Amino acid sequence: MFAGGIIVALTGPAMSFRRFTAALATVSLAALSVACDDEDNRVSVDGTLKADGYALFAVDNDRQQRADVVVTVREADPDATYVLLYSASAPRNVGWFLFDPSTKSRCGGDVGSHCEVDGYGYMVDYVKVPAGATDITLRDQRCGCDGNDKHREWTGHWAVMRIERTERENKVSFEVTPKKIDTFTDEPTISQLQ
């Protein structure tokens, strides 16, 4: 007998087929649970915050899912302030610009005029480096959340910027963990654009 791509010789009556079907269902459920594990699809890249204090990353998702973004700036400049900007499409303006984060509120869940930085995106997080710290972390969560069109891809853009012009480069770790809005996640692709 041919079942699901596997040739099976049934030696007994229907009981053997039932055992085979139960075993096949167990294997299928195990495979499905692995596909649903968001942690398996966590992706990170190491990049560089250029000497001007700016780096831009794009995250491509092949399906509708949430992207939990964690950016770690290594050997951060003492007392410097770093901001994380989000833009659904590529920002109109890129590169370092004069910006005072106290003029905007951090975006909570939804973006809006309170956190919009015209032409550059939305300020989703910022951190002033505490005394004695060497690494700082910036975070965001964005979603392509159309469950009715779950196979539609989406791209998000995140820029990391140091407010002060220290002319130093910083190493940046950019990590994305996809979270499902339906049955499973796909591994996103991260690119440093600038």
FENWO-V85766 format. One record per backbone hydrogen bond with DSSP energy under -0.5 kcal/mol. CO is the residue of the C=O (numbers start at 1). NH is the residue of the N-H. E is the energy in kcal/mol with one decimal. If there is no record, write none. Layout:
((CO NH E) (CO NH E))
//
This chain:
((1 3 -0.5) (1 8 -3.7) (3 6 -1.5) (6 3 -2.9) (6 8 -0.5) (8 10 -0.7) (9 11 -0.7) (13 16 -1.4) (13 17 -0.8) (14 18 -2.3) (15 19 -2.3) (16 20 -2.4) (17 21 -2.8) (18 22 -2.6) (19 23 -2.6) (20 24 -2.8) (21 25 -2.4) (22 26 -2.0) (23 27 -2.3) (24 28 -2.4) (25 29 -2.4) (26 30 -2.2) (27 31 -2.3) (28 32 -2.4) (29 33 -2.3) (30 34 -1.4) (31 35 -1.8) (32 36 -1.4) (34 37 -1.1) (35 185 -0.9) (36 38 -0.8) (37 40 -1.0) (38 41 -1.6) (39 42 -1.3) (41 188 -0.5) (43 176 -3.3) (45 47 -0.5) (45 174 -2.8) (47 172 -2.4) (48 50 -0.8) (49 170 -1.8) (50 53 -2.3) (51 167 -0.6) (53 162 -2.5) (54 50 -1.4) (55 160 -2.8) (56 193 -2.6) (56 194 -1.5) (57 158 -2.6) (58 60 -0.5) (58 191 -2.4) (59 61 -0.5) (59 156 -2.1) (60 189 -2.2) (61 154 -2.0) (63 65 -0.5) (64 181 -0.5) (65 144 -1.9) (66 68 -0.6) (66 179 -2.4) (67 69 -0.7) (67 142 -2.0) (68 177 -2.4) (69 140 -2.0) (70 72 -0.5) (70 175 -2.7) (71 73 -0.5) (71 138 -2.8) (72 74 -0.6) (72 173 -2.8) (73 76 -0.5) (73 136 -1.8) (74 171 -0.6) (77 80 -1.9) (80 129 -3.2) (81 163 -3.1) (82 127 -2.6) (83 161 -2.3) (84 124 -2.4) (84 125 -1.3) (85 159 -2.6) (86 122 -2.5) (87 157 -2.4) (99 101 -0.6) (100 103 -2.1) (101 104 -1.4) (110 108 -0.5) (112 115 -1.5) (112 116 -0.8) (114 105 -2.5) (115 123 -3.0) (116 118 -0.7) (117 120 -2.8) (117 121 -1.4) (119 93 -2.7) (121 117 -3.4) (122 86 -2.7) (122 124 -0.9) (123 107 -2.4) (125 84 -3.1) (127 82 -2.8) (127 129 -0.5) (129 79 -0.5) (130 133 -1.9) (134 76 -3.2) (136 73 -2.4) (138 71 -3.1) (140 69 -3.1) (142 67 -3.5) (143 145 -0.8) (145 147 -1.4) (146 149 -1.4) (147 150 -0.7) (149 152 -2.1) (150 64 -2.6) (154 61 -2.9) (156 59 -2.9) (157 87 -2.5) (158 57 -3.1) (159 85 -2.9) (160 55 -2.0) (161 83 -2.9) (161 163 -0.5) (164 166 -1.3) (170 49 -3.6) (171 74 -3.1) (172 47 -3.7) (172 174 -0.6) (173 72 -2.8) (173 175 -0.6) (174 45 -2.2) (175 70 -2.6) (176 43 -2.6) (176 178 -0.5) (177 68 -2.4) (179 66 -2.8) (189 60 -2.8) (191 58 -2.7) (191 193 -0.7))
//
